[in-house]
Amino acid sequence: MYNQILELDCPFSFEHLYRHPGPLIPYDRGSTRKQVAIIGGGIAGLVSAYELSQLNHQVTLLEADSRLGGRIKTHYFSDGTYGELGAMRVPASHGCTLHYIDQFKLPKRPFINYNPAAFYYLRGKKTRLDNYQELFSIYNLTPDEKEYPGVIYDQLLSELINTFSEQEKWELFAPTFTSDKVRKYDNLTVTDFFQNHLSPDAFQLLGHATGAIHYEKVSLLNGLIDFFAWHQVEQYQLIGGMETLVKALVQRISGTIQTEAKVTNIVMTDKGVRVGWNKLDKQETAEFDYIICTVPTTALAQINFDPILPNKQQEAINNLGYCSSSKTILHCTARPWEFAENIYGGGSFTDLNIEKCRYPCDNAQLDTNNFSQPHFVAKNKDISYQPSVLTAAYRWEDNSRKFVTLDESNKTDLTLEEISQIHPNIKQYTDDVVHSIWDEDNNPGSGSYAYFAPGDREKYQPFLGQPYPINNPRVFFAGEHLGINHASIQGAIQTALAATIDILENS
């Protein structure tokens, strides 16, 4: 799907870029139904399996973990409350994701990204987001830098995007570059860009207030795509948890689904392709017409291909970077952030190890009496005194890697100590703590999502998803790492649809 982008000669539009192709029947050219193995039970694998099974192809899905969903991971507590340990929101522009949410009639609500009543806790000072001016006394800022950090962030990146032609905007999402300007920005990091435009203290303030400080290894182009695709767009969360999408797909897949089935080898044969996997310490094999491999590159690198993958493809698989991230959720007997501090949805930002926390949106509604800026009030004040889940920490990169090194009790102690800087009485309402560290979860593949370092995009993207073997493709690739807009359900689904269409057109 991304391959045709450079041919587009029209104004840039996410609606066009991210739209679902519709029913896949027109692509299904073969008369005989095919045997297809799907490797990986994350969202990409599930969408591929769903679409193929809807067309009556014989699907076998193999997932190494004991659970399905990959990086969509909702934790359900015994009282029915839940928190998201993985993906937590869907932008309104992500047409492929919303296609399935709407098709399966999954209920959703607005995800509140910004709430002025939430807090900054920076350099030991705590203040509401809408009282950001109180931070200026503890940072050495120029007069122009004494502005809301989010506004400066928006202005700098919006001004940069506005220098791109329509063709160059499309090229941000194309597998290869033709523009020297696009290539130039791919060779800088996000932090290079902001440090070149801000004083050291302004960068520290903006970096912690927006998360940009953790993008020191990520190419500016990768960061610009994140901003362009996610920022100032209405977002949703699924009522009942993001895993409701996973469950809806699983229920509708007609075929075989095996969990705890770790694929070890893929061998080309005269008739098709043979797959070997370990299931309960027993080696199993089966032959298929085609394969869609949706696992992250860290897991893909552990599969033996015969004949071996092309050198450039193997190099890309071995060297693609992954961001570290982790979350801690607290099960709370009541919501002191609501009844004591009037925070309904949104997030607080810190320079502590917890980095940022996120508040549940289920009891939030926009105050229709206040139109000057978004202001949220309770839907029902009684709900504030009922159990809920607080995302107490959402750590990236260095903060996440430091957290990994702690033992379980120290992880909990550190999180509670730091979240208490923002909400001093939170401990007395906390009765359960759950940590999720993607670096430690090796079945989806270490790390939380892929990223391109400077220069990686041109070096790796053309080869990562190259069908195998090139002259007679039997294995097609999909997954979050192939979606140029990384860290999104949309990217994973879009690559799954592209791989599925490739099979339909080849069969």
Secondary structure, DSSP 8 states (H G I E B T S, - for coil): -GGGGGG--S---HHHHT-----SGGG---SS--EEEEE--BHHHHHHHHHHHHTT-EEEEE-SSSSSBTT--EEE-TTS-EEESS---EETT-HHHHHHHHHTT--EEE-----TTSEEEETTEEEEGGGGGGGGGGS---GGG-S-HHHHHHHHHHHHHHTS-HHHHHHTTSSS---HHHHHHHTSBHHHHHHHHS-HHHHHHHHHHHSGGG-SSSBHHHHHHHHHHHTT--EEEETT-THHHHHHHHHH--SEEESSEEEEEEEE-SSSEEEEEEETTEEEEEEESEEEE-S-HHHHTTSEEES---HHHHHHHHH-EEE-EEEEEEEESS-HHHHTT---SSEEEESSTT-EEE---TTEEE-TT--SS--EEES-GGGGGS-EEEEEEEEEHHHHHHHHTS-HHHHHHHHHHHHHHHSTT-GGGEEEEEEEEGGG-TTT-SSSEEE--TTHHHHHHHHHT--BSSSS--EEE-SGGGSSS-S-HHHHHHHHHHHHHHHHHH-
